[in-house]
Amino acid sequence: MSTPEQPVRAPVPGASAPRSAEEEREAIKAANRFDIRRLIGGLFTLYGVILTVLGIAGSPHVKHQAAGINVDLWTGIGMLIFGVLMIVWALSRPVAAEPLLRVRPCRP
């Protein structure tokens, strides 16, 4: 008589015992909290806000040094767009748990 396939987690290096469901949820939350997309998006958004404000409120002489183009304003807007897109991407597709591996039982 064969036994049904059991879901088995791949061994985690350095782990001595399987994690409980609560520990799994906490690990997923921590992975989402420090997702590189959120960090990059936050930094680009922050720098984009700073450059946009400098582009709007800066002196006219500094604004038009680059062939009459307000480089701070356009760079700030571009950074804002990129930063917001990174944050939206991180929030819309969060880090998921590792998939379960299906292991067939050994047959004698």
Residue pairs with C-beta under 8 A, 6 or more apart in sequence:
2 105
2 107
3 105
5 102
5 103
5 104
5 105
6 103
6 105
7 100
7 101
7 102
8 100
8 101
8 102
8 103
9 18
9 98
9 100
9 101
10 98
10 101
19 27
24 97
28 94
28 95
28 96
28 97
31 95
32 38
32 90
32 94
32 95
35 90
35 94
35 95
37 86
37 87
37 89
37 90
38 86
38 87
38 90
40 83
40 86
41 82
41 83
41 84
41 85
41 86
41 87
41 89
41 90
42 83
42 87
43 83
44 79
44 80
44 82
44 83
44 86
45 79
45 80
45 83
45 84
45 87
46 83
47 76
47 79
47 83
48 76
48 77
48 78
48 79
48 80
48 81
48 82
48 83
49 76
49 80
50 76
51 72
51 73
51 75
51 76
51 79
52 72
52 73
52 76
52 77
52 80
53 76
54 72
54 76
55 63
55 70
55 71
55 72
55 73
55 74
55 75
55 76
56 73
58 72
62 72
63 70
63 72
63 73
64 70
65 71
